[in-house]
Amino acid sequence: MAKLSVVNPATGKVAATLPADDAKSVAAKYRRAREAQPRWARVRLKERLATIERFRALVVRDAERLAHVLTTEVGKPIAQSRNELKGLLPRLDFFLEETAHALRSERVSGERGGPMEERISHEPLGVVANISAWNYPWFVGSNVFVPALLAGNTVLYKPSEFAALTGAEIARLLYEAGVPQDVFIPLVGGGAVGEALLAQPVDGVFFTGSVGTGRKIAAAVAGRMIKVQLELGGKDPIYVCEDVDVATAATGIADGAFYNTGQSCCSVERVYVHEAIFDRFVEAFVAEVRRFRRGNPEDESTYIGPLTRAPQVKVLEAQVKDALAKGARVLTGGKRAKGPGHWFEPTVLVDVRHDMAVMREESFGPVIGVMPVASDAQAVELMNDTQYGLTAGVYTRDRARAERILAQVRSGSVYWNCCDRVSPRLPWSGVGDSGVGLTLSRYGIEAFTRPKAWHLRSA
Ligand code: NAD
């Protein structure tokens, strides 16, 4: 049987070895999920909601242990692993509160029992494939599998091979909460297991990951009449206007760029600063970044951990090298850090331009470029000069100015005086290479259903 080794990215040591899936076991799991689906769809919504409510209580019960599992396998600093588990609860609460409303069938014309009544009901898609990323496995996983299950789908859940232990914990808690074992089925393995899953006749594919893999998934399911959602990467910009409190803006944006060691889809990846305050902002920003403690992710005070995936060290090295060759300067960091595991120093670059990879390609690590701009118009032009469009933000005291700027930015989410923020009540979506489809908000519940049109004539 194939095996998957889970490597602790802070130490480079194998933390666990798991039996992995292969094409045959994936096909068998698909058949179980297919058979179970109509039964699960007939379970009353109230009961499905009760299982997720119990799941929530079990997450609370086991939170501390789950945080350590997450830190072991992805290297997330322990305080941030705890935050992820804490942050999961309001998302679950949102789904618990909102699902009945979002799934209620609706009379849109005529009287009940009248001569012609028109209704819309929300039918589950069927069996859905949930292929997920490792950087926030509790968030990006639950954004999909919770509403999918609540809507009456069965779920084949393929967590990232870098978050396989968390995937197993999620399954264990869902089962303990009362979700039948054929209704939510985890798969263990990497890209090949994902491909084997896509070879099955599933009814929907919900993917979170890189644009490169997203393209492969789109190609693999092309021609099949099924729902496909792709939540992909970003190169998210922030524009700092000249009227801000520099210290406050620098603190907020440094956190938005370096939290989770810069490995968030909505990490700030480019900063544009009005030239009137550029030097002051850069000084405050670099001072803030130098204060970040890098080290053992099990340590309570660690803010910067290792990179979860070893190859990303080379990606960051190449981005810095390319930038330096084209005239950029490193103000802090700039290279891989020593030690077992995979580490990169928190890095700030200036004198950057848009012909440098660091301003165009997703860094997905603790590296950022800061660039002066002369006007709001130039800021908008540079913010939009990207293949991506996940989030974008503006820092200014002037709300009307912020709204004017943000209205012109092509982006799924926009922020005024905040960044790196996700709300369960708002849709999470991308423009361009940041993907298609959405999760969260009531639209992110409906996404797991197919509207059915009822034309009912009484005679
Ligand atoms: P990835 O694309 O390497 O892997 C994602 C998942 O796809 C994994 O489970 C992987 O095993 C699987 N996979 C790989 N090749 C496959 C194939 N050919 N067929 C089917 N499945 C395959 O991404 P990652 O490194 O896990 O995650 C980081 C990326 O995810 C970043 O680009 C980040 O911005 C993005 N992300 C986006 C969001 C969002 O909401 N938009 C959220 C989190 C992460």
Boltz pocket constraint, residues with backbone or C-beta under 6 A from the ligand:
constraints:
  - pocket:
      binder: B
      contacts: [[A, 131], [A, 132], [A, 133], [A, 134], [A, 135], [A, 136], [A, 140], [A, 158], [A, 159], [A, 160], [A, 161], [A, 189], [A, 190], [A, 191], [A, 192], [A, 193], [A, 194], [A, 195], [A, 198], [A, 208], [A, 209], [A, 210], [A, 211], [A, 212], [A, 213], [A, 214], [A, 216], [A, 217], [A, 231], [A, 232], [A, 233], [A, 234], [A, 264], [A, 265], [A, 266], [A, 362], [A, 364], [A, 390], [A, 428], [A, 430], [A, 434], [A, 435]]
      max_distance: 6.0
